[in-house]
């Protein structure tokens, strides 16, 4: 299900493909457009009315995925990926639904564009929507689970979460598979039709968003100087992870090509974000499920700095108004589990962001450092927010502790409980120093952790 601000391109698609009165389905309230786990060979557009997409769990309960109204596309994922439908779609009121099928005539824009190419904005929007919805559902399930446990009975959480984890992991697996498919399709299209831009797309896809705000600002100033660019042009180039040497190769045309470079890089980076988020969502569910039970499998070499960067990628929306400064030292790898460590940093960083934004901290800043001290890795996460009140500072790692003070929240729900459980299992320690304008979480991780 996808909705767009109507523009020339989307209006063009609607006019070309969804204006034939012979290809319109009329649904009465309560009638189904299609049901879950069916094969679907049509792409639908709601012309009038309202429909609801929902899934049915093994216990018969329903999970609502979307409400689609006028000019919203339905069936995008199953139509383009030729997979079974993940939802049932039923009319909430009398509705008119236009459609196209595989065998319908394809309008070839400029004589070359395939149907998938023309609908790429629709496909990307659909996958992005599904990603956000899966994360929202996961968050909703976590909130429900929090109400069911007591602080001294964490082992029961795994049993209650088992069914939920199974359903969410299935949905996330479909999302990850289709996101990879989308990346491959876009790569092939660019290779064929615009090979000069392929490098920028692939750099965004493989490297993603790795630069801090301070690094972006420094790049912007440098690009303005060496390429003689306006501030806005230098800014969009600075936000990509393209190497300066590569940009120098097109110095003569860089101003003209900058918007295209940014667009192709952003497309690749967005798909990278979606894959990282899908991967992380699996561990969010697993972390809740395994709270108080057995340790997750740890059989990979993990770069602590990279797990911090991945958590920052997941929290982009929280960090838009916050200056982030990274000071990383070269660190040895440890044997562990990437998903667990991303969960640790995500919870700590998100709490810091929420605290600063709720308090309307002037010039909110997050400083993250890593260093090696002897045989231990030390990571600190510092913010200049309002600080944690003394009366609750010692309770923030406890489950189901209400820690709201004057409208501000500190250590919400199970998040920091999960953090401490994971760190304890690594033989790591976490400590907190806090006063107004200076809160520091310090995590100390032994480098000699082994599997088991």
C-alpha positions in Angstrom: 0.0 0.0 0.0 1.5 3.3 -1.1 0.4 6.9 -1.1 2.2 9.8 -2.8 1.9 13.5 -2.9 0.4 13.8 -6.4 2.9 15.1 -8.8 3.5 14.9 -12.6 4.9 11.4 -12.5 2.3 9.8 -10.3 -0.5 11.6 -12.1 1.0 10.3 -15.3 0.9 6.7 -14.0 -2.7 7.1 -12.9 -3.9 8.6 -16.1 -2.1 6.0 -18.3 -2.8 2.8 -16.4 -5.9 3.4 -14.2 -8.4 5.3 -16.4 -10.0 2.4 -18.3 -13.5 2.0 -16.9 -13.4 -1.7 -18.0 -10.7 -2.3 -15.4 -12.5 -1.3 -12.3 -13.7 -3.5 -9.4 -16.7 -2.4 -7.4 -16.7 -3.6 -3.8 -19.6 -3.4 -1.3 -18.8 -2.8 2.3 -17.4 -6.0 3.8 -16.4 -7.5 0.5 -12.8 -8.7 0.0 -10.4 -7.5 -2.7 -8.1 -10.5 -2.0 -7.2 -12.7 0.9 -4.0 -13.5 2.7 -1.6 -16.1 1.1 -3.1 -15.8 -2.3 -1.2 -15.3 -5.6 -2.0 -11.8 -7.0 -1.4 -10.7 -10.6 -2.9 -7.3 -10.3 -1.8 -3.8 -9.1 -4.7 -1.9 -7.6 -5.5 1.8 -7.1 -8.3 3.0 -4.9 -10.4 5.4 -7.0 -13.1 5.9 -4.4 -13.8 4.6 -0.9 -11.7 3.0 1.7 -10.2 -0.5 2.2 -8.4 -2.2 5.1 -5.4 -4.5 5.0 -4.9 -6.9 7.8 -3.1 -10.2 8.7 -4.5 -13.1 10.7 -2.3 -14.8 13.3 -2.4 -18.5 14.0 -4.6 -17.9 17.0 -7.2 -16.1 14.9 -6.4 -12.6 16.0 -6.0 -9.8 13.5 -3.1 -7.4 12.9 -4.0 -4.2 11.0 -1.3 -3.2 8.4 -3.0 -0.3 6.6 -6.0 1.7 5.7 -6.0 2.7 2.0 -8.1 5.6 0.7 -8.3 7.5 -2.6 -5.2 7.5 -4.8 -3.4 4.8 -2.7 -1.9 1.7 -4.4 -2.7 -1.7 -3.0 -1.0 -5.1 -3.8 2.4 -3.5 -4.8 4.6 -6.1 -3.1 2.8 -9.2 -4.3 2.3 -7.9 -7.9 5.9 -6.9 -8.5 7.6 -9.7 -6.5 5.1 -12.4 -7.7 4.9 -13.7 -4.0 1.8 -14.5 -2.1 -0.1 -11.7 -0.5 0.8 -11.0 3.2 -2.6 -9.4 4.0 -6.3 -9.7 3.3 -7.9 -6.5 2.0 -11.5 -5.8 2.7 -13.7 -2.8 1.9 -14.6 -0.6 4.9 -17.2 1.2 2.7 -18.5 0.9 -0.8 -15.4 1.4 -3.0 -14.2 1.5 -6.6 -10.8 -0.1 -7.3 -9.0 0.3 -10.6 -6.4 -2.3 -11.6 -3.8 -3.4 -14.2 -2.6 -6.9 -14.8 0.5 -8.6 -16.1 -1.0 -9.0 -19.6 -2.2 -5.4 -20.0 -0.5 -3.2 -22.5 2.6 -1.4 -21.1 3.1 2.3 -22.1 6.8 2.6 -22.9 7.9 6.0 -21.8 10.5 7.2 -24.3 10.4 3.8 -25.9 12.5 2.0 -23.2 11.1 2.1 -19.7 9.7 -1.2 -18.4 6.7 -1.4 -16.1 9.0 -1.9 -13.1 11.1 1.1 -14.0 8.0 3.3 -14.3 6.7 2.2 -10.9 10.0 2.4 -9.0 8.8 5.3 -6.8 5.7 3.2 -5.9 7.8 0.1 -5.1 10.3 2.1 -3.0 7.5 3.8 -1.1 5.7 0.5 -0.5 8.9 -1.2 1.0 9.6 1.9 3.1 6.0 1.9 4.4 6.2 -1.9 5.2 9.5 -1.4 7.0 8.1 1.3 9.2 5.0 -0.6 9.9 6.9 -3.7 10.9 9.0 -1.7 13.3 5.8 0.0 14.7 4.2 -3.4 15.2 7.3 -4.6 16.9 7.3 -1.6 19.2 3.5 -2.1 20.0 4.1 -5.7 20.8 7.0 -4.8 23.1 4.8 -2.3 25.0 2.1 -5.0 25.4 4.7 -7.5 26.7 6.0 -5.0 29.2 2.7 -4.9 31.0 2.7 -8.7 31.4 5.9 -9.2 33.3 7.1 -8.4 36.8 10.6 -7.2 37.6 11.7 -10.5 39.2 10.1 -12.9 36.7 11.8 -12.0 33.4 12.1 -15.6 32.2 8.3 -15.7 31.5 8.8 -13.1 28.8 10.4 -15.5 26.4 7.3 -17.8 26.6 4.9 -15.0 26.0 6.9 -13.6 23.1 7.4 -16.9 21.2 4.3 -16.7 19.1 4.8 -12.9 18.4 8.4 -13.4 17.5 7.5 -16.1 15.0 5.0 -14.0 13.2 7.1 -10.8 13.1 10.2 -12.7 12.0 8.3 -14.2 9.1 7.1 -10.7 8.0 10.6 -9.2 8.4 12.1 -12.1 6.4 9.8 -11.3 3.5 10.6 -7.6 3.8 14.4 -8.2 3.7 14.1 -10.6 0.8 12.1 -8.2 -1.3 14.4 -5.3 -0.4 17.4 -7.2 -1.7 15.4 -8.0 -4.8 14.6 -4.3 -5.3 18.3 -3.4 -4.9 19.3 -5.9 -7.6 16.6 -4.7 -9.9 17.6 -1.0 -9.6 21.3 -2.0 -10.0 20.4 -3.8 -13.3 18.3 -0.8 -14.6 21.0 1.7 -13.9 23.7 -0.6 -15.4 21.6 -0.7 -18.6 20.3 2.8 -18.9 22.6 5.1 -17.0 25.9 3.3 -16.3 27.8 6.5 -15.5 25.7 6.8 -12.3 26.1 3.2 -11.2 29.1 3.9 -9.0 27.1 6.5 -6.9 24.2 4.1 -6.4 26.5 1.2 -5.4 28.5 3.4 -3.0 25.3 4.4 -1.2 24.1 0.8 -1.2 27.4 -0.7 0.1 28.6 2.0 2.5 25.4 3.7 3.6 25.2 6.7 5.9 28.4 6.6 7.9 29.3 10.3 8.4 28.6 12.3 11.5 27.1 15.8 11.4 30.5 17.4 12.1 32.1 15.3 9.3 29.4 16.5 6.9 30.0 20.1 7.8 33.7 19.8 7.3 33.2 18.2 3.9 30.8 20.9 2.9 33.3 23.6 3.6 36.1 21.7 1.8 34.0 21.1 -1.3 33.0 24.7 -1.4 36.6 25.6 -1.4 38.2 23.1 -3.8 35.3 22.8 -6.3 34.1 26.4 -6.0 30.5 25.2 -5.3 27.5 27.1 -3.8 26.7 26.1 -0.2 23.6 24.1 -1.1 25.4 22.1 -3.8 28.4 21.4 -1.6 26.0 20.3 1.2 24.2 17.6 -0.9 27.6 16.2 -2.0 29.0 16.3 1.5 26.1 14.1 2.8 27.2 11.3 0.4 30.1 9.0 1.2 31.7 9.5 -2.2 35.5 9.8 -1.9 37.0 13.2 -2.9 39.3 11.6 -5.5 36.2 10.2 -7.3 34.6 13.6 -7.4 37.7 15.3 -8.7 37.4 13.1 -11.8 34.2 15.1 -12.7 35.3 18.4 -11.4 34.5 20.2 -14.6 30.8 19.0 -14.5 30.4 18.6 -10.8 27.9 21.4 -10.3 25.6 20.0 -13.0 25.9 16.4 -11.9 25.7 17.0 -8.1 21.8 16.5 -7.9 22.1 13.3 -9.9 25.0 12.0 -7.8 23.0 12.7 -4.7 19.8 11.1 -6.0 21.5 7.9 -7.0 23.5 7.7 -3.8 20.5 8.4 -1.7 18.6 5.6 -3.4 21.3 3.1 -2.6 21.7 4.4 0.9 18.0 4.1 1.5 18.0 0.5 0.5 21.0 -0.1 2.7 19.1 1.5 5.6 16.1 -0.7 5.0 18.3 -3.9 5.0 20.0 -2.8 8.2 16.7 -2.0 9.8 15.2 -5.4 8.8 18.2 -7.1 10.2 18.0 -5.2 13.4 14.3 -5.8 13.8 15.0 -9.5 14.1 17.2 -8.8 17.1 14.7 -6.4 18.7 12.2 -9.3 18.8 14.9 -11.8 19.9 16.2 -9.5 22.7 12.7 -9.4 24.3 12.1 -13.1 23.7 15.4 -14.1 25.3 15.3 -11.7 28.2 16.1 -13.8 31.2 16.6 -17.0 29.2 19.6 -18.3 27.3 22.3 -16.3 25.7 22.2 -15.6 22.0 24.7 -17.4 19.8 28.0 -15.5 19.5 30.2 -16.8 16.7 31.3 -13.8 14.7 34.1 -11.2 15.0 32.4 -7.9 15.8 33.8 -4.4 15.3 32.4 -2.3 18.1 32.7 1.0 16.1 30.7 -0.5 13.2 27.9 -1.6 15.5 27.7 2.0 16.9 27.5 3.4 13.3 24.8 1.0 12.4 22.7 2.0 15.5 23.1 5.7 14.4 21.8 4.7 11.0 18.7 3.2 12.6 18.1 6.3 14.6 18.4 8.9 11.9 15.0 10.4 12.5 15.8 10.9 16.2 19.2 12.5 15.4 18.1 15.1 12.8 18.1 18.0 15.3 21.1 16.8 17.2 24.8 17.3 16.6 26.6 14.0 16.7 30.4 13.9 17.3 32.2 10.6 17.0 35.7 10.0 18.3 36.7 6.4 17.5 40.0 4.7 18.3 41.2 1.7 16.4 39.8 -1.3 18.3 40.3 -5.1 18.2 37.4 -7.2 17.2 35.6 -9.2 19.8 33.7 -12.5 19.5 30.0 -11.6 19.9 26.7 -10.9 18.2 26.3 -7.8 16.1 22.5 -7.5 16.7 22.9 -7.6 20.4 25.4 -4.8 20.5 23.4 -2.6 18.1 20.5 -3.1 20.5 22.7 -1.8 23.4 23.8 1.4 21.6 20.3 2.0 20.1 18.6 2.0 23.5 21.2 4.3 25.2 21.4 6.8 22.3 17.6 6.9 21.8 17.1 7.6 25.5 19.6 10.5 25.3 17.9 11.9 22.2 14.5 11.8 23.8 15.7 13.4 26.9 17.3 16.4 25.1 14.4 16.9 22.7 11.7 16.7 25.4 13.7 19.2 27.5 14.2 21.4 24.4 17.9 21.5 25.1 19.6 24.4 23.4 22.1 23.1 20.8 21.6 19.4 21.7 24.8 17.4 21.3 25.7 13.8 21.5 29.4 12.8 21.8 30.3 9.1 21.4 33.9 7.9 22.0 35.6 4.6 21.9 39.1 3.6 23.1 41.1 0.6 24.2 42.3 0.6 27.8 44.5 -2.4 28.5 42.4 -5.5 27.6 39.1 -3.6 27.7 37.1 -1.5 25.2 35.6 1.6 26.8 32.7 3.3 25.0 31.1 6.5 26.4 27.9 8.2 25.3 27.6 11.8 26.5 24.7 14.2 26.1 24.1 17.8 27.2 20.5 17.2 28.2 18.7 17.9 31.5 20.3 15.0 33.3 18.7 12.1 35.2 17.3 13.1 38.6 19.1 11.6 41.6 16.1 9.9 43.0 15.6 7.7 39.9 19.2 7.3 38.6 19.7 4.0 40.4 16.4 2.6 39.1 16.8 3.2 35.3 18.0 -0.4 34.6 15.0 -1.9 36.4 12.0 -3.2 34.4 8.6 -1.6 34.6 9.9 1.4 36.6 8.1 4.7 36.0 10.7 7.3 35.5 8.8 10.4 34.3 9.7 13.6 36.0 8.0 16.9 35.0 7.1 15.4 31.6 10.5 14.0 30.9 11.3 10.3 30.5 14.4 8.5 31.6 15.2 4.8 31.0 11.9 3.9 29.5 10.4 0.4 30.1 12.5 -2.6 29.2 15.1 -0.9 27.0 17.8 -0.4 29.6 16.9 -3.7 31.3 17.8 -5.4 28.0 20.9 -3.4 27.8 22.1 -4.5 31.2 21.2 -8.1 30.5 23.2 -8.2 27.3 26.2 -6.4 28.8 26.2 -8.7 31.9 26.3 -11.7 29.6 29.5 -10.3 27.9 31.1 -9.7 31.3 30.8 -6.0 30.6 29.9 -3.1 32.9 27.8 0.0 32.5 27.9 3.0 34.7 26.1 6.4 34.6 27.2 9.9 35.6 24.6 12.6 35.4 24.1 16.2 36.2 22.2 18.9 34.3 24.0 19.5 31.0 26.2 16.4 31.3 25.1 12.8 31.3 27.6 10.1 30.5 26.9 6.3 30.0 30.2 4.4 30.2 30.4 0.8 28.9 33.4 -1.3 29.6 33.7 -4.5 27.5 36.4 -7.2 28.0 38.2 -8.0 24.7 38.7 -11.7 25.6 35.0 -12.7 25.4 34.5 -16.2 24.0 31.5 -18.1 22.7 29.4 -19.8 25.3 
